[in-house]
Amino acid sequence: MEAQSREIRVIYFAWVRERIGLSDERLSLPDNVRTAGEMIAWLSGRGDNYAYALESPSTIRVAVDQLHIEQDELLGAAREIALFPPMTGG
């Protein structure tokens, strides 16, 4: 049986955007990608630019439908996922 997928919008910020070369894109996530961390790992395998942008997954912050989550949390029925580096300064 073939794995199902769901389409989401992924938005990239700051140096994540610069390294990937896109500000956002629509992607179909495989059903086995259930958490934010699994999504980051899956994205890392999409090409050298993704691997470079996500080479230190623990530094990547995630927001699902504009709410910050931890990487071990489920994505659920997310429609939009944002990836960004740690925020600094004030």
C-alpha positions as CSV (number, residue, x, y, z in Angstrom):
1,M,0.0,0.0,0.0
2,E,1.4,3.4,-1.0
3,A,2.0,6.0,1.7
4,Q,-0.5,8.9,1.6
5,S,0.7,12.5,1.8
6,R,-0.7,15.9,2.8
7,E,0.1,19.3,1.4
8,I,1.3,22.1,3.6
9,R,2.9,25.5,3.1
10,V,6.4,25.7,4.5
11,I,7.9,29.2,5.1
12,Y,11.6,29.8,5.6
13,F,13.0,32.8,7.5
14,A,16.4,34.5,7.8
15,W,19.5,32.4,7.0
16,V,17.3,29.2,6.6
17,R,15.6,31.0,3.6
18,E,19.0,32.3,2.3
19,R,20.5,28.8,2.3
20,I,17.5,27.0,0.8
21,G,17.0,29.7,-1.7
22,L,13.2,30.0,-1.2
23,S,11.0,32.0,1.0
24,D,8.2,29.4,1.0
25,E,6.9,26.4,-0.9
26,R,4.0,24.0,-0.9
27,L,5.1,20.5,-0.1
28,S,3.4,17.1,0.2
29,L,4.6,15.5,3.4
30,P,4.6,11.7,3.5
31,D,2.4,10.2,6.2
32,N,5.4,8.9,8.1
33,V,6.5,12.5,8.8
34,R,4.5,13.2,11.9
35,T,6.7,15.5,14.1
36,A,8.5,18.8,13.4
37,G,11.8,17.0,13.9
38,E,10.9,14.3,11.4
39,M,9.9,17.0,8.9
40,I,13.3,18.7,9.3
41,A,15.1,15.4,8.8
42,W,12.9,14.7,5.7
43,L,13.6,18.2,4.3
44,S,17.4,17.7,4.8
45,G,17.3,14.9,2.3
46,R,15.7,17.0,-0.5
47,G,19.1,18.4,-1.7
48,D,22.3,20.0,-0.8
49,N,20.8,23.4,-0.1
50,Y,18.3,21.9,2.4
51,A,21.0,19.8,4.0
52,Y,23.2,22.9,4.4
53,A,20.3,25.0,5.8
54,L,19.3,22.3,8.3
55,E,22.7,20.9,9.2
56,S,22.2,21.7,12.9
57,P,18.6,20.7,13.4
58,S,18.6,21.5,17.1
59,T,19.1,25.2,16.3
60,I,16.0,25.3,14.0
61,R,12.8,26.7,15.6
62,V,9.4,25.6,14.3
63,A,6.0,27.3,14.3
64,V,2.9,25.4,13.2
65,D,0.0,27.6,12.1
66,Q,1.8,30.5,13.8
67,L,2.3,28.7,17.2
68,H,5.8,27.7,18.3
69,I,6.2,24.0,19.0
70,E,9.0,21.7,20.0
71,Q,10.5,19.4,17.4
72,D,9.1,16.3,19.1
73,E,5.6,17.6,18.9
74,L,3.1,16.3,16.3
75,L,2.4,18.4,13.2
76,G,-1.2,17.2,13.2
77,A,-3.4,18.9,10.6
78,A,-1.0,21.8,10.1
79,R,-1.6,24.0,7.1
80,E,1.5,26.2,7.5
81,I,4.9,25.4,9.1
82,A,7.6,28.0,9.5
83,L,11.3,27.2,10.1
84,F,13.7,29.8,11.4
85,P,16.9,30.2,13.3
86,P,17.0,31.3,17.0
87,M,15.9,34.8,17.6
88,T,18.4,37.2,19.0
89,G,18.7,40.7,20.2
90,G,16.1,43.2,21.2
